[in-house]
Amino acid sequence: MDMGFLYVFALWYGFFFCNLGTWPVKILVMIIGYWIGSRRDLRVEIALGHVLLSIAFVSMYVLLSLPNLRNSVNGDHWYHIQSAYEKILAIVYAEQGALHTYAVRDILQFASAIMLVLTLAAHQLYKSRPYWSISLLLGLGIYLYNSYPVAGYVDPHPVLRGLPVLFSGVAGVDSFGFRIQGFLAIFCLVLWLSLRVWPLKQKLLLIVFSLSIPLVYFTAPLVEFSIWACVMLTVFFIRIVDEEELTDRDLVVFGMSFVMAGMIRQTMLFGFATLLLYCFLQKRYKSLCQCLLIGVPVYFQIFNARHLINPAAYVPDEKFLNVPTHLGLLERVLYSMQPVNLQAVLASTGLSLLGLVLIGFIILGVKERYRIAAVLALAAVFSWVLFHAIRPILWGVPRYQSEYIVPLSLAGATLLLREFKKAGGLCLAALALFNVVLIVQFYDVMPSRVPDYPEWSSGKTPYLSELPFNVDEALKKTFDGCGDSVYFDGTTYGNFPVIFAGVSLHRYLKISQVRPEEARCVYHLYPQHISGGFFNAQRNSTVVLEKR
């Protein structure tokens, strides 16, 4: 695997395939990417055994996650999926005459397979002919831009987040297929841990404990991207608490990895800042300058989104529970640290994870590794401020907590396991078993049955489920009663849900032209948060079918 290629390919996808930035910016970014990525020491040899072990672990994890993977995607999930396929849909619309009779989901699944094959082929060519590989990508990017133009990138979310969604589309353009994208991040974590030069028992125990953490278990199947931030920070924190010092090559690789993660999940900017802080405190000024240069693509991404409204941005007059309105940044952070708010955080993380964070700091203090402790402490403070500067309604969302509490706790778990091998191993094994009990208990508390659908009648008929909500079933019900005269309203972000029903391109285009005043039926989708314990980030939904 060549980290240089992954970095360059990520830049190509963001700046050419998704049309981020002006042409001078595109060329500048690709030149920087090629210059940095051409280093020969960025190649990583991975034995087949490590890959097979990682596949085995992730496959078992997928099987254990089937209750979540079978949930219908809804709400913001539709938004991310539709954004990922925007360019491909532009090509499909342009060539619709030849594709009219094919199911749209089959077309998109084939396009996902083509994207995966292109990536693998370009990577193989890059090993021996990097210049030709980059030229191939640039030529393809220019051709797609001229032949199938789309508007410039105007999304407040990071540009690269669509790539794992596209890759997961190979498994199927349906709820199960797209939820797999989070397990690509899990695969990266398991593979990296398997490559560590540790005793086999320690590696296996840390892998099992990591995957048993409820915050990880419930975040991975979401069509959201917090799991990528969780994995990236976990890898970095475990690496810096290990005794072996990072080389200049390691820091460059981490710089590239943080930039790619930051182009998937924007909160990784605070992770990139943590890397820069590490370089500064360790007096690695050359590596600091290299990482600053590597981060150029993310700067352009931030500049591009500066005028767009971030959905998580603080709204001064928004009312939520007893939180006062019109709070300043410092006031919000201080208010979030009141006991009632800390209890909400504790409900999702549990004492065990916070205890591991504390143990990690104690071990670093005893071993007088104050610089590493300072990096982790500042990362904790920075992340708390970041995730409590946003709208109070989003405070304590578990998938957000997975982005900083899980990495810090796994750093503590690593130190515990490395310093107290037998006792630490027994402790982590007991905690892993406790985590499994918590996950099982969650399913006992939150029933998973889908209620029966009443017969249709005139007027509005609501369908409110418990966990999970079968949006796909309600969609079939809509088509049974209304045919193609359906208008989609609410958080469906357009007509993309129709694709999941397996309609042909001709029928999809026909439904897309239906106006709200002409529709025989209106399909309203309203996502809601489940309140009730531990993982309130799970989505519940209300569908209202309005028959006219």
C-alpha positions in Angstrom: 0.0 0.0 0.0 1.4 3.4 -1.0 0.3 6.3 1.3 1.5 8.7 -1.3 -1.0 7.4 -3.8 -3.9 7.5 -1.2 -3.1 11.1 -0.5 -2.9 12.1 -4.2 -6.1 10.1 -5.0 -8.0 11.8 -2.2 -7.0 15.2 -3.6 -8.0 14.1 -7.1 -11.4 12.9 -5.9 -12.1 16.1 -4.0 -10.8 18.7 -6.3 -11.5 17.1 -9.7 -14.2 14.5 -9.4 -16.2 16.7 -6.9 -15.1 20.0 -8.5 -13.7 21.6 -5.3 -11.8 24.9 -5.9 -10.9 26.9 -9.0 -8.6 25.6 -11.7 -5.5 27.3 -10.3 -6.3 25.8 -6.9 -6.8 22.3 -8.5 -3.5 22.4 -10.3 -1.6 23.8 -7.2 -3.0 21.1 -4.9 -2.2 18.3 -7.3 1.4 19.6 -7.7 1.8 19.7 -4.0 0.2 16.3 -3.6 2.4 14.7 -6.3 5.6 16.3 -4.8 4.9 15.1 -1.3 3.4 11.7 -2.3 6.4 10.8 -4.6 8.5 9.9 -1.6 9.5 6.2 -1.9 9.6 5.6 1.8 5.8 6.1 2.1 5.1 2.5 0.9 3.9 0.0 3.5 4.2 -3.7 3.0 1.3 -5.6 4.5 1.4 -9.4 4.8 -1.5 -11.3 3.5 -2.0 -12.9 6.9 -2.7 -9.5 8.5 -5.2 -8.7 5.9 -7.0 -12.0 6.3 -7.0 -11.7 10.1 -8.6 -8.2 9.7 -11.2 -9.4 7.2 -12.1 -12.2 9.6 -12.6 -9.8 12.5 -14.6 -7.3 10.5 -16.7 -10.1 9.0 -17.6 -11.3 12.5 -18.3 -7.7 13.6 -20.6 -7.2 10.6 -22.6 -10.3 11.6 -22.8 -9.1 15.2 -24.0 -5.7 13.9 -26.8 -7.1 11.7 -29.6 -5.6 14.0 -28.2 -2.1 13.1 -27.2 -2.8 9.5 -30.8 -3.9 8.7 -32.2 -0.5 9.8 -33.5 1.6 7.0 -31.3 4.7 6.3 -33.2 7.9 6.9 -32.7 11.6 7.7 -29.2 12.9 7.1 -28.2 9.5 5.7 -30.1 10.3 2.5 -28.3 13.6 2.2 -24.8 12.0 2.4 -25.7 9.2 0.0 -27.2 11.6 -2.6 -24.2 13.9 -2.3 -21.8 11.0 -2.9 -23.6 10.1 -6.2 -24.1 13.6 -7.5 -21.5 13.4 -10.2 -22.5 9.9 -11.2 -26.2 10.9 -11.4 -25.1 13.8 -13.7 -23.6 11.2 -16.1 -26.6 9.0 -15.8 -29.0 11.8 -16.7 -26.8 12.8 -19.7 -26.8 9.2 -21.0 -30.4 8.4 -20.0 -31.5 7.3 -23.5 -29.3 4.1 -23.3 -30.2 3.4 -19.7 -33.9 4.0 -19.5 -34.9 0.4 -18.8 -32.3 -0.3 -16.2 -33.0 0.0 -12.4 -31.3 3.0 -11.1 -29.8 1.2 -8.1 -28.2 -1.3 -10.5 -26.6 1.5 -12.5 -25.3 3.1 -9.3 -23.9 -0.2 -8.0 -22.1 -0.8 -11.3 -20.7 2.8 -11.1 -19.4 2.1 -7.6 -17.7 -1.1 -8.8 -16.1 0.9 -11.7 -14.8 3.5 -9.1 -13.3 0.7 -7.0 -11.6 -0.9 -10.0 -10.3 2.5 -11.1 -8.8 3.1 -7.7 -7.1 -0.3 -7.6 -5.8 0.0 -11.1 -4.4 3.5 -10.5 -2.8 2.4 -7.3 -1.1 -0.6 -9.1 0.1 1.7 -11.9 1.4 4.2 -9.3 3.8 1.7 -7.9 5.9 1.6 -11.1 4.8 4.6 -13.1 3.5 7.3 -10.6 3.6 10.0 -13.3 1.4 8.0 -15.7 -1.0 7.2 -12.9 -1.4 10.8 -12.0 -1.7 11.8 -15.7 -4.5 9.2 -16.1 -6.4 10.6 -13.2 -6.0 14.2 -14.3 -7.1 13.3 -17.9 -10.2 11.5 -16.5 -11.0 14.4 -14.2 -10.7 17.0 -17.0 -12.9 14.8 -19.3 -15.6 14.3 -16.7 -15.5 18.1 -15.9 -16.0 19.1 -19.6 -18.4 16.3 -20.6 -20.6 16.1 -17.5 -20.4 19.4 -15.7 -21.8 19.9 -12.2 -21.8 23.0 -10.1 -18.8 23.8 -8.0 -18.7 22.2 -4.5 -21.0 24.1 -2.3 -21.5 21.7 0.6 -20.5 22.7 4.2 -19.6 19.0 4.8 -16.1 17.7 3.8 -15.7 16.7 0.2 -14.1 13.3 0.6 -16.9 11.8 2.7 -18.6 10.5 -0.5 -15.8 8.2 -1.3 -16.4 5.5 1.4 -20.1 5.7 0.5 -19.3 5.0 -3.1 -17.1 2.1 -2.2 -19.7 0.6 0.1 -22.2 0.9 -2.8 -20.5 -2.1 -4.3 -22.2 -4.2 -1.6 -25.6 -2.9 -2.7 -27.5 0.4 -3.2 -29.6 -0.2 -0.2 -29.6 0.4 3.5 -27.3 -2.5 4.3 -24.8 -1.7 1.6 -24.4 2.0 2.6 -24.1 1.2 6.3 -21.1 -0.9 5.5 -19.0 2.3 4.9 -18.3 2.6 8.6 -16.9 -0.9 8.7 -14.2 0.2 6.2 -12.9 2.4 9.0 -13.1 -0.5 11.4 -11.1 -2.6 9.0 -8.4 0.1 8.9 -8.2 0.1 12.7 -8.1 -3.7 13.0 -5.4 -3.9 10.3 -3.3 -1.3 11.9 -3.5 -2.9 15.3 -2.6 -6.3 13.8 0.6 -4.7 12.4 1.9 -3.6 15.7 5.0 -5.3 16.9 3.4 -6.6 20.1 2.7 -10.0 21.6 -0.2 -11.6 19.8 -2.4 -11.9 22.9 -2.0 -8.2 23.5 -3.0 -7.3 20.0 -6.0 -9.6 20.0 -7.2 -8.4 23.4 -7.0 -4.7 22.4 -8.8 -5.4 19.1 -11.6 -7.2 20.9 -11.9 -4.5 23.6 -12.0 -1.8 21.0 -14.8 -3.4 19.0 -16.8 -4.2 22.2 -17.1 -0.5 23.1 -20.8 0.4 22.7 -19.9 3.9 21.3 -18.0 2.1 18.5 -20.6 -0.6 18.0 -23.4 1.8 17.5 -21.5 4.5 15.6 -20.0 2.2 12.9 -23.3 1.3 11.2 -24.4 4.9 10.8 -24.1 6.6 7.4 -22.2 9.3 9.2 -18.5 9.8 9.4 -17.7 10.1 13.1 -16.3 6.6 13.0 -13.5 7.7 10.7 -12.4 10.5 13.1 -12.6 7.9 16.0 -10.3 5.5 14.2 -7.8 8.1 13.0 -7.4 9.7 16.5 -7.2 6.2 18.1 -4.4 5.2 15.8 -2.5 8.4 16.5 -3.0 8.4 20.3 -2.0 4.7 20.6 1.1 5.4 18.5 2.3 8.4 20.6 1.8 6.7 24.0 3.9 3.7 22.7 7.5 3.9 23.8 8.9 4.0 20.3 9.5 7.6 19.1 7.9 8.7 15.8 10.2 9.1 12.9 10.0 11.9 10.3 8.4 9.4 8.0 5.8 8.5 10.6 4.9 12.1 11.1 4.5 12.7 7.3 2.3 9.6 7.1 0.2 10.8 10.0 0.0 14.3 8.3 -1.4 12.7 5.1 -3.8 10.5 7.1 -5.1 13.4 9.1 -5.7 15.5 5.9 -7.6 12.6 4.3 -9.6 12.0 7.5 -10.2 15.8 7.7 -11.6 15.7 4.1 -14.1 13.0 5.4 -14.9 14.4 8.8 -14.2 18.1 9.4 -13.7 17.7 13.2 -10.4 16.0 12.3 -9.0 19.5 12.0 -8.5 19.4 15.8 -6.8 16.0 15.3 -4.5 17.7 12.8 -3.8 20.4 15.3 -2.9 17.7 17.8 -0.3 16.4 15.4 1.2 19.9 14.9 1.3 20.3 18.7 3.1 17.0 19.0 5.7 18.1 16.5 6.2 21.4 18.3 6.5 20.0 21.8 8.9 17.3 20.5 11.0 20.0 18.7 10.4 18.4 15.4 10.3 21.6 13.5 11.1 20.2 10.0 8.3 17.7 10.4 6.0 20.5 11.6 6.7 22.5 8.4 6.1 19.4 6.2 2.8 18.7 7.9 1.7 22.3 7.5 2.4 22.0 3.8 0.6 18.6 3.6 -2.5 20.4 5.1 -2.9 22.8 2.2 -5.9 20.9 0.7 -7.8 21.2 4.0 -7.2 25.0 4.1 -8.9 25.3 0.7 -11.8 23.2 1.9 -12.3 25.4 4.9 -12.0 28.5 2.7 -14.6 27.1 0.3 -17.1 26.5 3.1 -16.6 29.7 5.0 -19.8 31.4 3.7 -22.0 28.3 4.1 -24.2 27.6 7.0 -23.0 24.6 9.1 -26.1 22.7 10.4 -24.3 22.2 13.8 -23.5 25.9 14.2 -24.8 27.6 17.3 -28.1 29.4 16.9 -28.3 32.1 19.6 -32.1 32.1 20.0 -32.7 28.4 19.7 -34.4 26.9 22.8 -33.5 23.5 24.1 -34.5 22.2 27.6 -33.3 24.6 30.2 -30.2 25.9 28.4 -30.2 29.7 28.3 -30.2 31.4 24.9 -27.7 33.9 23.5 -24.7 32.4 25.3 -21.1 33.3 24.3 -18.6 30.6 23.5 -17.0 30.6 27.0 -20.5 30.7 28.6 -21.5 27.6 26.6 -18.5 25.7 27.5 -18.8 26.5 31.2 -22.5 25.7 31.2 -21.9 22.3 29.5 -19.7 21.4 32.5 -22.5 21.6 35.0 -23.4 18.3 36.8 -26.7 17.8 34.9 -24.8 17.9 31.5 -21.9 15.8 32.7 -24.4 13.1 33.8 -25.7 13.0 30.2 -22.1 12.4 29.0 -21.5 9.7 31.6 -24.7 7.9 30.6 -23.2 7.3 27.1 -19.6 6.7 27.9 -19.8 5.0 31.3 -17.3 5.0 34.1 -15.1 2.4 32.5 -14.0 4.6 29.5 -13.4 7.6 31.7 -11.5 5.5 34.1 -9.2 4.3 31.4 -8.6 7.9 30.4 -7.6 8.7 34.0 -5.4 5.6 34.2 -3.6 6.7 31.0 -2.8 10.1 32.4 -1.6 8.6 35.7 0.8 6.2 33.9 2.2 8.9 31.7 2.7 11.1 34.9 4.5 8.3 36.8 6.8 7.6 33.8 7.4 11.4 33.5 6.2 11.6 29.9 4.8 15.0 30.4 4.9 16.1 26.8 2.8 13.2 25.6 0.4 13.9 28.6 0.2 17.5 27.5 -0.7 16.6 24.0 -3.5 14.3 25.1 -4.7 16.8 27.7 -4.9 19.6 25.2 -6.6 17.3 22.7 -9.3 16.5 25.4 -9.8 20.2 26.2 -9.9 21.3 22.6 -12.4 18.5 21.7 -14.7 19.4 24.6 -14.7 23.0 23.6 -15.3 22.1 19.9 -18.2 19.8 20.7 -19.9 22.2 23.1 -19.5 25.3 21.0 -22.2 23.9 18.7 -26.0 23.9 19.2 -26.9 22.6 22.7 -29.4 20.2 21.1 -26.3 18.3 19.8 -24.4 18.3 23.0 -23.5 14.8 24.2 -24.6 13.1 21.0 -22.9 9.7 21.4 -21.3 9.5 18.0 -19.6 12.8 18.7 -18.3 11.4 22.0 -16.9 8.5 20.1 -14.6 11.0 18.3 -12.6 12.0 21.4 -13.5 9.8 24.4 -12.9 6.5 22.6 -9.4 7.4 21.3 -8.4 8.8 24.8 -9.7 5.7 26.5 -8.0 3.3 24.1 -4.7 5.2 24.7 -5.2 4.5 28.4 -6.1 0.9 27.7 -2.9 0.5 25.7 -0.8 1.9 28.5 -2.5 -0.3 31.0 -2.0 -3.4 28.9 1.7 -2.6 28.1 2.7 -1.7 31.7 0.6 -4.3 33.6 0.5 -7.2 31.1 -1.4 -9.8 33.0 -3.4 -7.6 35.3 -4.1 -5.2 32.5 -5.2 -8.0 30.2 -7.6 -9.4 32.8 -9.0 -5.9 33.4 -9.6 -5.3 29.6 -11.2 -8.7 29.2 -13.6 -8.0 32.1 -14.4 -4.6 30.6 -15.0 -6.1 27.1 -17.5 -8.6 28.7 -19.2 -5.8 30.5 -19.5 -3.8 27.2 -21.2 -6.8 25.6 -23.7 -6.9 28.5 -24.4 -3.2 28.0 -25.1 -3.7 24.3 -27.4 -6.7 24.9 -29.2 -4.7 27.6 -29.8 -1.8 25.2 -31.6 -4.1 22.8 -33.7 -5.4 25.7 -34.7 -1.9 26.8 -35.4 -0.6 23.2 -37.8 -3.0 21.5 -37.0 -3.8 17.9 -40.4 -4.8 16.5 -42.0 -2.9 13.6 -45.7 -2.3 14.1 -48.3 -3.4 11.7 -49.3 -1.0 9.0 -53.0 0.1 9.1 -55.0 0.1 5.9 -54.8 3.3 3.9 -57.5 5.8 3.9 -58.0 9.4 2.8 -56.2 12.0 4.6 -52.9 11.6 6.6 -51.9 8.3 8.0 -48.8 8.3 10.3 -46.5 5.4 10.7 -44.4 5.7 13.9 -42.2 2.8 14.8 -40.0 1.9 17.6 -36.4 0.7 16.8 -35.8 0.1 14.0 -38.2 2.0 11.7 -38.7 0.3 8.4 -38.7 3.2 6.0 -38.4 0.9 3.0 -41.6 -0.9 3.9 -43.5 2.5 4.1 -42.0 3.4 0.7 -43.5 0.2 -0.9 -46.8 1.0 0.7 -46.6 4.5 -0.9 -46.2 3.1 -4.4 -48.9 0.5 -3.9 -51.4 3.3 -3.1 -50.3 6.1 -5.4 -48.3 4.7 -8.3 -45.8 7.2 -9.6 -47.7 10.3 -8.5 -45.8 10.8 -5.3 -44.0 13.9 -3.9 -41.3 13.5 -1.3 -41.2 16.0 1.5 -39.2 16.3 4.7 -35.7 15.0 5.3 -35.5 12.8 2.2 -33.3 15.4 0.4 -35.0 14.8 -2.9 -36.3 11.6 -4.5 -33.3 9.3 -3.7 -35.4 7.0 -1.6 -37.2 5.9 -4.7 -34.0 4.4 -6.0 -34.1 1.9 -3.1 -37.4 0.6 -4.4 -35.7 -0.7 -7.5 -37.5 1.6 -10.0 -36.2 2.0 -13.6 -34.5 5.1 -14.7 -37.5 6.1 -16.8 -39.8 5.7 -13.8 -37.4 7.6 -11.5 -37.2 10.5 -13.9 -41.0 10.6 -14.1 -41.5 10.6 -10.3 -38.8 13.4 -10.0 -40.9 15.7 -12.2 -44.0 15.4 -9.9 -44.9 18.8 -8.3 -46.3 19.0 -4.8 -49.6 20.5 -5.9 -50.1 17.8 -8.6 -49.2 14.7 -6.5 -51.8 12.2 -5.5 -49.8 11.4 -2.4 -47.2 13.1 -0.3 -44.6 11.1 1.5 -43.4 13.1 4.6 -40.3 11.8 6.5 -39.5 13.4 9.9 -36.5 11.9 11.8 -36.5 12.0 15.6 -34.0 11.1 18.3 -34.9 8.3 20.6 -34.5 9.5 24.1 -33.9 6.7 26.5 -30.6 5.8 27.7 -27.4 5.1 26.5 -27.3 5.6 22.7 -29.8 8.3 21.8 -28.0 8.9 18.5 -30.0 6.0 17.0 -32.6 7.5 14.7 -36.3 7.0 14.9 -38.6 8.3 12.2 -42.2 9.3 11.6 -43.5 8.8 8.1 -46.8 10.5 7.3 -48.5 9.3 4.1 -50.9 11.9 2.8 -53.4 10.5 0.3 -55.3 13.2 -1.6 
